[in-house]
Amino acid sequence: MSFPPFFKKQDSSIFLTIKLHPRSTKNDIKISDFSLDIFVKEPPVKGKANQALIRYLSKMFSIPTSSLAIVSGLKSKTKIVSIIGYSTDTILKKIKSIKS
């Protein structure tokens, strides 16, 4: 199975490399063959943008926030988010449905 460059499967976790755009006019997502860009309204102050990212992904994938964690890039625009306990098929189908 071929994964997009921003998607990595390792053991029981899925890792997404995300470019976060804080202080956007609206919460939104742009998915291309090569990147996953997420736009949130919150500013990058006191972790607000990171919290908004986790809430957005939770809603997007219909999974609890406890299944998501930022594992790299807490103070960077490029972040790696882990998803624990879900199949690659479930997450990839959702990504493909948004991209289409």
C-alpha positions in Angstrom: 0.0 0.0 0.0 1.3 3.4 -1.0 1.0 6.3 1.5 1.2 10.0 0.9 4.5 11.6 2.0 2.8 13.2 5.0 1.5 9.8 6.3 3.5 7.2 8.1 2.5 4.0 9.8 4.7 2.6 12.6 3.6 -0.3 14.9 0.1 0.6 16.1 0.4 4.3 15.5 -0.2 6.6 12.5 2.0 9.7 12.2 0.8 12.7 10.1 3.2 15.6 9.2 1.1 18.7 9.3 1.9 22.3 8.4 -0.2 24.4 10.8 -1.3 27.9 9.9 -2.5 29.8 13.0 -4.4 33.1 13.0 -6.3 32.1 9.8 -9.7 33.7 9.0 -11.4 30.3 9.4 -10.6 26.7 10.4 -9.9 24.8 7.2 -7.8 22.0 5.6 -5.9 21.7 2.3 -4.7 18.3 1.3 -2.5 17.7 -1.8 -0.6 14.7 -2.9 2.4 15.9 -1.0 1.2 18.0 2.0 -1.4 18.4 4.7 -2.0 22.0 5.6 -4.4 22.9 8.5 -5.6 26.4 9.1 -6.9 27.4 12.6 -8.2 30.7 13.8 -6.4 30.6 17.2 -3.1 32.4 17.7 0.1 30.5 18.5 0.0 31.7 22.1 0.1 29.5 25.2 -0.6 26.4 23.1 -4.0 27.6 21.8 -3.2 26.8 18.1 -2.0 23.3 19.1 -5.1 22.7 21.1 -7.2 23.9 18.1 -5.3 21.5 15.8 -6.1 18.5 18.1 -9.8 19.5 18.3 -9.9 20.0 14.5 -8.3 16.6 13.8 -10.6 14.9 16.3 -13.7 16.3 14.6 -12.3 15.6 11.1 -11.5 11.9 11.8 -14.4 11.4 14.3 -12.1 10.2 17.0 -11.6 11.3 20.6 -8.9 13.8 21.3 -7.3 11.3 23.6 -6.2 9.3 20.5 -4.3 12.3 19.2 -1.0 13.8 20.4 1.6 16.2 19.0 4.8 14.3 19.2 7.1 16.8 17.5 7.0 20.5 16.7 5.1 22.0 19.7 6.7 25.4 18.9 7.0 25.0 15.2 4.6 25.4 12.3 5.5 21.9 11.1 4.2 19.3 13.5 4.0 15.5 13.7 0.8 14.2 15.2 0.3 10.6 16.2 -3.0 8.8 16.0 -3.3 5.7 18.2 -5.7 2.9 17.9 -7.1 3.4 14.4 -6.5 1.5 11.2 -4.6 3.1 8.3 -7.6 2.3 6.1 -10.0 4.3 8.3 -7.7 7.4 8.4 -6.7 7.2 4.7 -10.3 6.9 3.6 -11.2 10.0 5.5 -8.2 11.9 4.1 -9.1 10.9 0.5 -12.8 11.9 1.0 -11.7 15.4 2.1 -9.1 15.7 -0.7 -11.6 14.7 -3.4 
